[in-house]
Amino acid sequence: MPVLQNLMEKFVFAAIDELLVGKGVCRCEQCRMDIAALALNDLPPRYVVTSKGASYARADLLETQKYVDVIGAVTKAIKLV
């Protein structure tokens, strides 16, 4: 059965893990989820159902500007939390 998923979530959580390393910021599950929720509200969703769609969306997210947008939204959310 097909599963609907938002690939932006994976990219946001990867960015959170990357940006919180070595920082004096709480990394508990509640704070990570709060950061993710704030960041995802500032970013457009990337919903996919098939593996072909996931590959296309991943390639699209690798564009420099979109990567910068994700990092910017996560950084902003970290500051708020």
C-alpha positions as CSV (number, residue, x, y, z in Angstrom):
1,M,0.0,0.0,0.0
2,P,1.4,3.4,-0.9
3,V,2.5,5.7,2.0
4,L,2.2,9.5,1.8
5,Q,5.3,11.1,3.3
6,N,6.7,14.7,3.5
7,L,10.4,14.5,2.6
8,M,10.9,17.9,4.0
9,E,10.6,16.3,7.4
10,K,13.6,14.1,6.8
11,F,15.7,17.1,5.6
12,V,14.6,19.2,8.5
13,F,15.5,16.6,11.1
14,A,18.9,16.0,9.3
15,A,19.6,19.7,9.5
16,I,18.6,19.8,13.2
17,D,21.0,17.0,14.0
18,E,23.7,18.7,12.0
19,L,23.2,22.1,13.5
20,L,22.9,21.0,17.2
21,V,26.2,19.2,17.3
22,G,28.7,21.0,19.5
23,K,26.2,23.7,20.4
24,G,25.0,24.4,23.9
25,V,21.4,23.8,22.9
26,C,19.1,21.2,24.4
27,R,18.8,18.1,22.2
28,C,15.9,16.4,24.0
29,E,13.1,14.9,21.9
30,Q,10.7,17.7,22.9
31,C,13.0,20.5,21.8
32,R,13.9,18.7,18.6
33,M,10.2,18.3,17.8
34,D,9.5,22.0,18.6
35,I,12.3,23.0,16.4
36,A,11.1,20.8,13.6
37,A,7.5,22.1,13.9
38,L,8.6,25.7,13.7
39,A,10.9,25.1,10.8
40,L,8.4,23.0,8.8
41,N,5.8,25.7,9.2
42,D,8.2,28.1,7.4
43,L,9.0,25.6,4.6
44,P,6.9,24.3,1.7
45,P,6.0,20.6,2.0
46,R,7.5,18.0,-0.4
47,Y,4.9,15.1,-0.4
48,V,5.7,11.9,-2.2
49,V,4.2,8.5,-2.6
50,T,6.5,6.6,-4.9
51,S,10.2,6.0,-4.8
52,K,10.4,7.8,-8.2
53,G,8.7,10.8,-6.7
54,A,11.1,10.7,-3.7
55,S,14.1,10.6,-6.0
56,Y,12.8,13.7,-7.9
57,A,12.0,15.6,-4.7
58,R,15.4,14.8,-3.2
59,A,17.2,16.0,-6.3
60,D,15.1,19.2,-6.1
61,L,16.0,19.8,-2.5
62,L,19.7,19.5,-3.3
63,E,19.6,22.8,-5.1
64,T,21.7,25.3,-3.1
65,Q,18.9,27.8,-2.5
66,K,16.5,25.2,-1.2
67,Y,19.2,23.8,1.1
68,V,19.9,27.3,2.4
69,D,16.2,27.8,3.0
70,V,16.1,24.6,5.1
71,I,19.2,25.6,7.1
72,G,17.8,29.2,7.6
73,A,14.4,27.9,8.8
74,V,16.0,25.4,11.2
75,T,18.4,28.1,12.6
76,K,15.6,30.5,13.1
77,A,13.6,27.8,15.0
78,I,16.6,26.8,17.1
79,K,16.9,30.5,18.2
80,L,13.2,30.6,19.2
81,V,13.3,27.3,21.1
